[in-house]
Amino acid sequence: MPLSLSKHGELSRVQKIGGPEAVRKRLESMGLTAGVNVTVVSEINGSLIVNVRESRVALSRELASKIFVDAA
């Protein structure tokens, strides 16, 4: 399922990142790679704040929909 559908506080594992090459590289530069655990911390004005690799990252709902996760 896309990260944009994950619930607040739910631990998920990134399975794959979709979208154009530029989008994938941008997300990878923020630490979002396959196999990484992520947790949705909050949602503000349609953007998601997620914990990834001991950092917090803000993602638009559009970007979050390109990150596919499953329960960790």
DSSP file (Angstrom, degrees, kcal/mol; ACC not computed):
  #  RESIDUE AA STRUCTURE BP1 BP2  ACC     N-H-->O    O-->H-N    N-H-->O    O-->H-N    TCO  KAPPA ALPHA  PHI   PSI    X-CA   Y-CA   Z-CA
    1    1 A M              0   0    0      0, 0.0    68,-3.1     0, 0.0     2,-0.1   0.000 360.0 360.0 360.0 153.8    0.0    0.0    0.0
    2    2 A P  B >   -A   68   0A   0      0, 0.0     3,-1.9     0, 0.0     4,-0.3  -0.399 360.0-122.2 -69.3 147.8    1.2    3.6   -0.5
    3    3 A L  G >  S+     0   0    0     64,-2.9     3,-1.8    61,-1.0    62,-0.2   0.809 109.1  71.6 -57.8 -30.5    2.7    5.4    2.5
    4    4 A S  G 3  S+     0   0    0     60,-0.8    -1,-0.3     1,-0.3    61,-0.1   0.695  97.3  50.3 -62.3 -17.5    0.1    8.0    2.1
    5    5 A L  G <  S+     0   0    0     -3,-1.9    -1,-0.3    59,-0.2    -2,-0.2   0.440  85.1 114.7 -98.7  -2.0   -2.5    5.5    3.4
    6    6 A S    <   -     0   0    0     -3,-1.8     2,-0.2    -4,-0.3     3,-0.1  -0.350  67.7-116.7 -68.2 150.0   -0.5    4.5    6.5
    7    7 A K    >   -     0   0    0      1,-0.1     3,-2.0     4,-0.1    33,-0.5  -0.547  36.5 -85.7 -88.3 154.0   -2.0    5.3    9.8
    8    8 A H  T 3  S+     0   0    0      1,-0.3    33,-0.2    -2,-0.2    -1,-0.1  -0.337 114.4  10.6 -55.7 128.0   -0.4    7.7   12.4
    9    9 A G  T 3  S+     0   0    0     31,-3.2     2,-0.4     1,-0.3    -1,-0.3   0.391  92.7 136.3  83.5  -3.4    2.1    5.9   14.6
   10   10 A E    <   -     0   0    0     -3,-2.0    30,-0.8    30,-0.2     2,-0.4  -0.658  52.1-133.8 -84.2 126.9    2.1    2.7   12.4
   11   11 A L  E     +B   39   0A   0     -2,-0.4    61,-1.5    28,-0.2     2,-0.3  -0.667  33.2 173.9 -80.2 128.2    5.5    1.2   11.7
   12   12 A S  E     -BC  38  71A   0     26,-2.9    26,-3.0    -2,-0.4     2,-0.4  -0.902  26.3-134.6-132.2 159.8    5.9    0.2    8.1
   13   13 A R  E     -BC  37  70A   0     57,-3.0    57,-1.7    -2,-0.3     2,-0.3  -0.970  26.8-118.2-117.9 131.3    8.8   -1.0    5.9
   14   14 A V  E     + C   0  69A   0     22,-2.8    21,-3.3    -2,-0.4    55,-0.3  -0.502  31.7 176.0 -67.9 127.0    9.5    0.5    2.4
   15   15 A Q  E     -     0   0A   0     53,-3.5     2,-0.3     1,-0.4    54,-0.2   0.818  62.9 -19.6 -98.0 -45.3    9.1   -2.2   -0.3
   16   16 A K  E     - C   0  68A   0     52,-1.5    52,-2.9    17,-0.1     2,-0.5  -0.988  52.3-131.4-159.7 161.2    9.6   -0.1   -3.4
   17   17 A I  E     - C   0  67A   0     -2,-0.3    50,-0.2    50,-0.2     2,-0.1  -0.980  27.3-168.4-120.6 123.9    9.7    3.5   -4.6
   18   18 A G        +     0   0    0     48,-3.5    48,-0.1    -2,-0.5    47,-0.0  -0.266  36.6  68.8 -98.7-173.3    7.8    4.3   -7.8
   19   19 A G  S    S-     0   0    0     -2,-0.1    -2,-0.1     4,-0.1     5,-0.1  -0.287  87.3 -26.3  95.7 179.1    7.7    7.3  -10.1
   20   20 A P     >  -     0   0    0      0, 0.0     4,-2.3     0, 0.0     3,-0.4  -0.160  66.2-104.0 -63.1 160.7   10.2    8.9  -12.4
   21   21 A E  H  > S+     0   0    0      1,-0.2     4,-2.6     2,-0.2     5,-0.2   0.868 120.5  55.3 -54.2 -42.1   13.9    8.5  -11.9
   22   22 A A  H  > S+     0   0    0      1,-0.2     4,-2.0     2,-0.2    -1,-0.2   0.889 108.7  47.9 -62.3 -39.4   14.3   12.1  -10.5
   23   23 A V  H  > S+     0   0    0     -3,-0.4     4,-2.5     2,-0.2     5,-0.2   0.929 111.6  49.7 -66.8 -45.8   11.6   11.4   -7.9
   24   24 A R  H  X S+     0   0    0     -4,-2.3     4,-2.5     1,-0.2    -2,-0.2   0.912 111.7  48.5 -60.3 -43.4   13.2    8.1   -6.8
   25   25 A K  H  X S+     0   0    0     -4,-2.6     4,-2.1     2,-0.2    -1,-0.2   0.895 110.7  51.2 -65.1 -39.2   16.7    9.7   -6.5
   26   26 A R  H  X S+     0   0    0     -4,-2.0     4,-0.8    -5,-0.2    -2,-0.2   0.931 112.6  45.2 -63.1 -45.8   15.2   12.6   -4.4
   27   27 A L  H ><>S+     0   0    0     -4,-2.5     5,-2.2     1,-0.2     3,-0.7   0.896 112.0  52.1 -66.4 -39.7   13.5   10.2   -2.0
   28   28 A E  H ><5S+     0   0    0     -4,-2.5     3,-1.7     1,-0.2    -1,-0.2   0.864 104.0  57.3 -63.4 -35.4   16.6    8.0   -1.8
   29   29 A S  H 3<5S+     0   0    0     -4,-2.1    -1,-0.2     1,-0.3    -2,-0.2   0.743 103.4  54.7 -67.9 -21.1   18.7   11.1   -0.9
   30   30 A M  T <<5S-     0   0    0     -4,-0.8    -1,-0.3    -3,-0.7    -2,-0.2   0.360 128.4 -99.5 -90.1   4.2   16.3   11.7    2.0
   31   31 A G  T < 5S+     0   0    0     -3,-1.7     2,-1.2     1,-0.2    -3,-0.2   0.475  80.1 136.1  94.9   2.6   17.0    8.1    3.2
   32   32 A L      < +     0   0    0     -5,-2.2     2,-0.3    -6,-0.1    -1,-0.2  -0.717  26.6 143.7 -89.7  96.1   13.9    6.5    1.9
   33   33 A T    >   -     0   0    0     -2,-1.2     3,-1.8    -3,-0.1   -19,-0.3  -0.862  58.5 -73.8-128.1 162.8   15.2    3.2    0.3
   34   34 A A  T 3  S+     0   0    0     -2,-0.3   -19,-0.2     1,-0.2     3,-0.1  -0.293 117.4  24.4 -57.6 135.8   13.8   -0.3    0.1
   35   35 A G  T 3  S+     0   0    0    -21,-3.3    -1,-0.2     1,-0.3     2,-0.2   0.271  89.4 128.2  93.8 -10.1   13.9   -2.2    3.4
   36   36 A V    <   -     0   0    0     -3,-1.8   -22,-2.8   -22,-0.1     2,-0.3  -0.575  57.9-126.0 -81.8 140.1   13.9    0.9    5.6
   37   37 A N  E     -B   13   0A   0     -2,-0.2    16,-0.6   -24,-0.2     2,-0.3  -0.683  31.0-177.5 -83.5 138.2   11.4    1.2    8.5
   38   38 A V  E     -BD  12  52A   0    -26,-3.0   -26,-2.9    -2,-0.3     2,-0.4  -0.970  12.7-162.1-134.3 150.7    9.3    4.4    8.5
   39   39 A T  E     -BD  11  51A   0     12,-1.6    12,-2.9    -2,-0.3     2,-0.6  -0.998  22.7-127.8-133.5 130.1    6.6    5.7   10.9
   40   40 A V  E     + D   0  50A   0    -30,-0.8   -31,-3.2   -33,-0.5    10,-0.3  -0.678  27.8 179.5 -75.4 119.5    4.1    8.4   10.1
   41   41 A V  E     -     0   0A   0      8,-3.2     2,-0.3    -2,-0.6     9,-0.2   0.878  57.5 -26.8 -89.5 -44.8    4.4   10.9   13.0
   42   42 A S  E     - D   0  49A   0      7,-1.5     7,-2.9   -34,-0.1     2,-0.4  -0.976  49.0-124.8-161.6 171.4    1.8   13.5   11.9
   43   43 A E  E     - D   0  48A   0     -2,-0.3     2,-0.5     5,-0.2     5,-0.2  -0.993  25.0-179.4-129.4 124.5   -0.1   15.0    9.1
   44   44 A I  E >   - D   0  47A   0      3,-2.5     3,-2.4    -2,-0.4    -2,-0.0  -0.976  69.4 -24.8-129.7 118.7    0.0   18.8    8.6
   45   45 A N  T 3  S-     0   0    0     -2,-0.5    -1,-0.1     1,-0.3     3,-0.1   0.839 126.9 -48.0  50.5  39.9   -2.0   20.5    5.8
   46   46 A G  T 3  S+     0   0    0      1,-0.3    15,-0.5    14,-0.1     2,-0.3   0.354 117.1 111.9  86.2  -6.8   -2.0   17.4    3.7
   47   47 A S  E <   -DE  44  60A   0     -3,-2.4    -3,-2.5    13,-0.2     2,-0.4  -0.736  60.9-134.2 -97.9 150.5    1.8   16.7    4.1
   48   48 A L  E     -DE  43  59A   0     11,-3.1    11,-3.1    -2,-0.3     2,-0.6  -0.854   5.0-152.7-104.3 138.3    3.1   13.8    6.1
   49   49 A I  E     -DE  42  58A   0     -7,-2.9    -8,-3.2    -2,-0.4    -7,-1.5  -0.955  25.8-177.2-104.2 122.4    5.9   14.0    8.7
   50   50 A V  E     -DE  40  57A   0      7,-2.8     7,-2.8    -2,-0.6     2,-0.5  -0.930  27.7-129.6-125.1 145.6    7.6   10.6    8.9
   51   51 A N  E     +DE  39  56A   0    -12,-2.9   -12,-1.6    -2,-0.4     2,-0.3  -0.814  36.6 165.0 -86.9 128.5   10.4    9.2   11.0
   52   52 A V  E >   -DE  38  55A   0      3,-2.9     3,-1.2    -2,-0.5   -14,-0.1  -0.945  65.2 -13.5-147.5 124.5   13.1    7.6    8.8
   53   53 A R  T 3  S-     0   0    0    -16,-0.6     3,-0.1    -2,-0.3   -15,-0.1   0.899 127.8 -52.2  50.6  49.0   16.6    6.6    9.8
   54   54 A E  T 3  S+     0   0    0      1,-0.2     2,-0.3     0, 0.0    -1,-0.3   0.701 122.5  97.9  63.1  22.7   16.4    8.6   13.1
   55   55 A S  E <  S-E   52   0A   0     -3,-1.2    -3,-2.9   -24,-0.0     2,-0.5  -0.909  70.6-125.7-130.8 161.0   15.3   11.7   11.2
   56   56 A R  E     -E   51   0A   0     -2,-0.3     2,-0.4    -5,-0.2    -5,-0.2  -0.934  26.9-172.2-109.1 134.4   12.0   13.4   10.5
   57   57 A V  E     -E   50   0A   0     -7,-2.8    -7,-2.8    -2,-0.5     2,-0.5  -0.979  17.3-139.5-128.3 136.3   11.1   14.1    6.9
   58   58 A A  E     -E   49   0A   0     -2,-0.4     2,-0.4    -9,-0.2    -9,-0.2  -0.839  25.3-177.6 -95.6 130.3    8.2   16.1    5.5
   59   59 A L  E     -E   48   0A   0    -11,-3.1   -11,-3.1    -2,-0.5     2,-0.1  -0.980  26.1-123.2-128.1 138.2    6.6   14.6    2.4
   60   60 A S  E  >  -E   47   0A   0     -2,-0.4     4,-2.6   -13,-0.2     5,-0.2  -0.404  32.8-112.9 -68.0 157.7    3.7   15.9    0.2
   61   61 A R  H  > S+     0   0    0    -15,-0.5     4,-1.5     1,-0.2   -57,-0.2   0.854 119.0  57.6 -61.3 -33.4    0.9   13.4   -0.1
   62   62 A E  H  4 S+     0   0    0      2,-0.2     4,-0.3     1,-0.2    -1,-0.2   0.930 109.4  42.7 -63.0 -46.3    1.8   13.1   -3.8
   63   63 A L  H >4 S+     0   0    0      1,-0.2     3,-1.7     2,-0.2     4,-0.3   0.913 111.5  55.1 -66.1 -41.7    5.4   12.0   -2.9
   64   64 A A  H >< S+     0   0    0     -4,-2.6     3,-1.1     1,-0.3   -61,-1.0   0.795  99.3  62.1 -62.1 -27.6    4.1    9.7   -0.2
   65   65 A S  T 3< S+     0   0    0     -4,-1.5    -1,-0.3     1,-0.2    -2,-0.2   0.642  98.1  57.5 -73.8 -12.3    1.8    8.0   -2.7
   66   66 A K  T <  S+     0   0    0     -3,-1.7   -48,-3.5    -4,-0.3     2,-0.6   0.489  90.4  83.4 -93.0  -5.4    4.9    6.9   -4.7
   67   67 A I  E <   - C   0  17A   0     -3,-1.1   -64,-2.9    -4,-0.3     2,-0.5  -0.889  68.9-156.7-103.0 116.6    6.4    5.0   -1.7
   68   68 A F  E     +AC   2  16A   0    -52,-2.9   -53,-3.5    -2,-0.6   -52,-1.5  -0.824  20.1 170.5-100.3 129.8    5.0    1.5   -1.3
   69   69 A V  E     - C   0  14A   0    -68,-3.1     2,-0.3    -2,-0.5   -55,-0.2  -0.807  19.8-161.9-130.1 165.7    5.1    0.0    2.2
   70   70 A D  E     - C   0  13A   0    -57,-1.7   -57,-3.0    -2,-0.3     2,-0.0  -0.915  47.4 -68.9-139.0 171.4    3.9   -3.0    4.2
   71   71 A A  E       C   0  12A   0     -2,-0.3   -59,-0.2   -59,-0.2   -61,-0.0  -0.344 360.0 360.0 -62.3 135.7    3.6   -3.7    7.9
   72   72 A A              0   0    0    -61,-1.5    -1,-0.2   -34,-0.1   -60,-0.1   0.455 360.0 360.0 -86.1 360.0    7.1   -4.1    9.6
